[in-house]
Amino acid sequence: MDKALTLKILTPEGTAFEGPVEAVFLPGTMGRFEVLPGHAPIVSTLTRGEIRWRAGGVEAVIAIRAGALMLNDNILTVCAQVGS
């Protein structure tokens, strides 16, 4: 079984979310993609859209204008400008 995936969403205003999640759906500049526990390390840029994540069977969402992310060792760190 894979280790839990930790999501950290950082904005200029502070930390918008931090915690364990089951899945994250992201608006990559090359298209939408999903990150699950055990995903290979990745660095990507993000475009205007929504970051969606599922934790405890409940889905949450935050709108972003742009951003970037880094995933390493099941820690997904997203730096983003929030807003639609």
CYANA upper distance limits for C-alpha pairs under 8 A (distance plus 0.5 A):
  2 ASP  CA     37 PRO  CA      6.45
  2 ASP  CA     38 GLY  CA      6.19
  3 LYS  CA     37 PRO  CA      6.94
  3 LYS  CA     38 GLY  CA      7.50
  3 LYS  CA     74 ASN  CA      7.58
  4 ALA  CA     20 PRO  CA      6.85
  4 ALA  CA     21 VAL  CA      7.60
  4 ALA  CA     22 GLU  CA      7.86
  4 ALA  CA     37 PRO  CA      6.39
  4 ALA  CA     74 ASN  CA      7.29
  5 LEU  CA     20 PRO  CA      6.12
  5 LEU  CA     21 VAL  CA      6.10
  5 LEU  CA     22 GLU  CA      7.07
  5 LEU  CA     23 ALA  CA      8.21
  5 LEU  CA     36 LEU  CA      7.48
  5 LEU  CA     37 PRO  CA      5.40
  5 LEU  CA     38 GLY  CA      8.21
  5 LEU  CA     74 ASN  CA      5.28
  5 LEU  CA     75 ILE  CA      6.48
  5 LEU  CA     76 LEU  CA      7.78
  6 THR  CA     18 GLU  CA      7.70
  6 THR  CA     19 GLY  CA      5.95
  6 THR  CA     20 PRO  CA      4.88
  6 THR  CA     21 VAL  CA      6.51
  6 THR  CA     74 ASN  CA      6.71
  6 THR  CA     75 ILE  CA      5.31
  6 THR  CA     76 LEU  CA      6.52
  7 LEU  CA     17 PHE  CA      7.83
  7 LEU  CA     18 GLU  CA      6.02
  7 LEU  CA     19 GLY  CA      6.09
  7 LEU  CA     20 PRO  CA      6.69
  7 LEU  CA     21 VAL  CA      7.02
  7 LEU  CA     75 ILE  CA      6.68
  7 LEU  CA     76 LEU  CA      5.39
  7 LEU  CA     77 THR  CA      6.62
  7 LEU  CA     78 VAL  CA      8.23
  8 LYS  CA     15 THR  CA      7.87
  8 LYS  CA     16 ALA  CA      8.30
  8 LYS  CA     17 PHE  CA      6.22
  8 LYS  CA     18 GLU  CA      4.89
  8 LYS  CA     19 GLY  CA      7.29
  8 LYS  CA     75 ILE  CA      8.18
  8 LYS  CA     76 LEU  CA      6.67
  8 LYS  CA     77 THR  CA      5.29
  8 LYS  CA     78 VAL  CA      6.55
  9 ILE  CA     15 THR  CA      6.44
  9 ILE  CA     16 ALA  CA      5.93
  9 ILE  CA     17 PHE  CA      5.66
  9 ILE  CA     18 GLU  CA      6.92
  9 ILE  CA     77 THR  CA      6.64
  9 ILE  CA     78 VAL  CA      5.28
  9 ILE  CA     79 CYS  CA      6.58
  9 ILE  CA     80 ALA  CA      7.75
 10 LEU  CA     14 GLY  CA      6.39
 10 LEU  CA     15 THR  CA      5.06
 10 LEU  CA     16 ALA  CA      6.38
 10 LEU  CA     17 PHE  CA      7.88
 10 LEU  CA     77 THR  CA      7.98
 10 LEU  CA     78 VAL  CA      6.47
 10 LEU  CA     79 CYS  CA      5.28
 10 LEU  CA     80 ALA  CA      6.81
 11 THR  CA     15 THR  CA      6.55
 11 THR  CA     16 ALA  CA      7.09
 11 THR  CA     79 CYS  CA      6.35
 11 THR  CA     80 ALA  CA      5.77
 11 THR  CA     81 GLN  CA      6.32
 11 THR  CA     82 VAL  CA      7.32
 12 PRO  CA     80 ALA  CA      8.23
 12 PRO  CA     81 GLN  CA      7.41
 20 PRO  CA     55 ALA  CA      7.27
 21 VAL  CA     53 TRP  CA      7.24
 21 VAL  CA     54 ARG  CA      6.24
 21 VAL  CA     55 ALA  CA      4.96
 21 VAL  CA     56 GLY  CA      7.90
 22 GLU  CA     36 LEU  CA      7.02
 22 GLU  CA     37 PRO  CA      7.52
 22 GLU  CA     53 TRP  CA      7.93
 22 GLU  CA     54 ARG  CA      5.99
 22 GLU  CA     55 ALA  CA      6.02
 22 GLU  CA     56 GLY  CA      7.97
 22 GLU  CA     57 GLY  CA      8.49
 23 ALA  CA     34 GLU  CA      7.50
 23 ALA  CA     35 VAL  CA      6.32
 23 ALA  CA     36 LEU  CA      5.38
 23 ALA  CA     37 PRO  CA      7.81
 23 ALA  CA     53 TRP  CA      6.08
 23 ALA  CA     54 ARG  CA      5.91
 23 ALA  CA     55 ALA  CA      8.02
 24 VAL  CA     34 GLU  CA      6.11
 24 VAL  CA     35 VAL  CA      5.69
 24 VAL  CA     36 LEU  CA      7.23
 24 VAL  CA     51 ILE  CA      7.63
 24 VAL  CA     52 ARG  CA      6.20
 24 VAL  CA     53 TRP  CA      4.78
 24 VAL  CA     54 ARG  CA      7.13
 25 PHE  CA     32 ARG  CA      7.60
 25 PHE  CA     33 PHE  CA      6.31
 25 PHE  CA     34 GLU  CA      4.97
 25 PHE  CA     35 VAL  CA      7.01
 25 PHE  CA     51 ILE  CA      6.26
 25 PHE  CA     52 ARG  CA      5.54
 25 PHE  CA     53 TRP  CA      6.66
 26 LEU  CA     32 ARG  CA      6.04
 26 LEU  CA     33 PHE  CA      5.96
 26 LEU  CA     34 GLU  CA      6.75
 26 LEU  CA     46 LEU  CA      7.93
 26 LEU  CA     50 GLU  CA      7.22
 26 LEU  CA     51 ILE  CA      5.44
 26 LEU  CA     52 ARG  CA      7.24
 27 PRO  CA     31 GLY  CA      6.67
 27 PRO  CA     32 ARG  CA      4.97
 27 PRO  CA     33 PHE  CA      7.22
 27 PRO  CA     46 LEU  CA      6.12
 27 PRO  CA     47 THR  CA      6.31
 27 PRO  CA     48 ARG  CA      7.48
 27 PRO  CA     49 GLY  CA      6.18
 27 PRO  CA     50 GLU  CA      6.91
 27 PRO  CA     51 ILE  CA      7.25
 28 GLY  CA     32 ARG  CA      5.66
 28 GLY  CA     33 PHE  CA      7.14
 28 GLY  CA     44 SER  CA      7.40
 28 GLY  CA     45 THR  CA      6.47
 28 GLY  CA     46 LEU  CA      4.88
 28 GLY  CA     47 THR  CA      6.36
 29 THR  CA     44 SER  CA      8.48
 29 THR  CA     45 THR  CA      6.46
 29 THR  CA     46 LEU  CA      5.69
 29 THR  CA     47 THR  CA      5.70
 35 VAL  CA     39 HIS  CA      6.74
 37 PRO  CA     74 ASN  CA      6.56
 38 GLY  CA     73 ASP  CA      8.35
 38 GLY  CA     74 ASN  CA      6.79
 39 HIS  CA     74 ASN  CA      7.66
 40 ALA  CA     71 LEU  CA      8.24
 40 ALA  CA     72 ASN  CA      7.96
 41 PRO  CA     70 MET  CA      8.02
 41 PRO  CA     71 LEU  CA      5.58
 41 PRO  CA     72 ASN  CA      5.24
 41 PRO  CA     73 ASP  CA      7.61
 42 ILE  CA     69 LEU  CA      8.41
 42 ILE  CA     70 MET  CA      6.29
 42 ILE  CA     71 LEU  CA      5.65
 42 ILE  CA     72 ASN  CA      7.48
 43 VAL  CA     68 ALA  CA      8.00
 43 VAL  CA     69 LEU  CA      6.14
 43 VAL  CA     70 MET  CA      5.01
 43 VAL  CA     71 LEU  CA      6.96
 44 SER  CA     68 ALA  CA      6.19
 44 SER  CA     69 LEU  CA      5.91
 44 SER  CA     70 MET  CA      7.22
 45 THR  CA     66 ALA  CA      8.29
 45 THR  CA     67 GLY  CA      6.37
 45 THR  CA     68 ALA  CA      4.68
 45 THR  CA     69 LEU  CA      6.85
 46 LEU  CA     66 ALA  CA      5.90
 46 LEU  CA     67 GLY  CA      5.25
 46 LEU  CA     68 ALA  CA      5.83
 46 LEU  CA     69 LEU  CA      8.04
 47 THR  CA     64 ILE  CA      8.08
 47 THR  CA     65 ARG  CA      6.74
 47 THR  CA     66 ALA  CA      5.12
 47 THR  CA     67 GLY  CA      7.07
 48 ARG  CA     63 ALA  CA      8.16
 48 ARG  CA     64 ILE  CA      6.00
 48 ARG  CA     65 ARG  CA      4.64
 48 ARG  CA     66 ALA  CA      5.80
 48 ARG  CA     84 SER  CA      7.65
 49 GLY  CA     63 ALA  CA      6.28
 49 GLY  CA     64 ILE  CA      6.06
 49 GLY  CA     65 ARG  CA      7.09
 49 GLY  CA     84 SER  CA      7.68
 50 GLU  CA     61 VAL  CA      6.93
 50 GLU  CA     62 ILE  CA      6.10
 50 GLU  CA     63 ALA  CA      4.89
 50 GLU  CA     64 ILE  CA      6.38
 51 ILE  CA     61 VAL  CA      6.10
 51 ILE  CA     62 ILE  CA      5.92
 51 ILE  CA     63 ALA  CA      6.89
 51 ILE  CA     64 ILE  CA      7.77
 52 ARG  CA     59 GLU  CA      7.32
 52 ARG  CA     60 ALA  CA      6.18
 52 ARG  CA     61 VAL  CA      4.91
 52 ARG  CA     62 ILE  CA      7.20
 53 TRP  CA     59 GLU  CA      6.07
 53 TRP  CA     60 ALA  CA      5.99
 53 TRP  CA     61 VAL  CA      7.00
 54 ARG  CA     58 VAL  CA      5.89
 54 ARG  CA     59 GLU  CA      4.81
 54 ARG  CA     60 ALA  CA      6.89
 55 ALA  CA     59 GLU  CA      6.98
 62 ILE  CA     82 VAL  CA      7.87
 62 ILE  CA     83 GLY  CA      8.47
 63 ALA  CA     82 VAL  CA      6.34
 63 ALA  CA     83 GLY  CA      5.77
 63 ALA  CA     84 SER  CA      5.99
 64 ILE  CA     80 ALA  CA      6.89
 64 ILE  CA     81 GLN  CA      6.11
 64 ILE  CA     82 VAL  CA      4.63
 64 ILE  CA     83 GLY  CA      5.50
 64 ILE  CA     84 SER  CA      6.35
 65 ARG  CA     80 ALA  CA      7.83
 65 ARG  CA     81 GLN  CA      6.00
 65 ARG  CA     82 VAL  CA      6.31
 65 ARG  CA     83 GLY  CA      6.39
 65 ARG  CA     84 SER  CA      6.42
 66 ALA  CA     80 ALA  CA      6.23
 66 ALA  CA     81 GLN  CA      6.08
 66 ALA  CA     82 VAL  CA      8.15
 67 GLY  CA     78 VAL  CA      7.58
 67 GLY  CA     79 CYS  CA      5.97
 67 GLY  CA     80 ALA  CA      4.52
 67 GLY  CA     81 GLN  CA      6.69
 68 ALA  CA     78 VAL  CA      6.39
 68 ALA  CA     79 CYS  CA      5.97
 68 ALA  CA     80 ALA  CA      6.98
 69 LEU  CA     76 LEU  CA      7.49
 69 LEU  CA     77 THR  CA      6.04
 69 LEU  CA     78 VAL  CA      4.82
 69 LEU  CA     79 CYS  CA      6.67
 70 MET  CA     76 LEU  CA      6.35
 70 MET  CA     77 THR  CA      5.87
 70 MET  CA     78 VAL  CA      7.15
 71 LEU  CA     75 ILE  CA      6.07
 71 LEU  CA     76 LEU  CA      4.84
 71 LEU  CA     77 THR  CA      6.83
 72 ASN  CA     76 LEU  CA      7.22
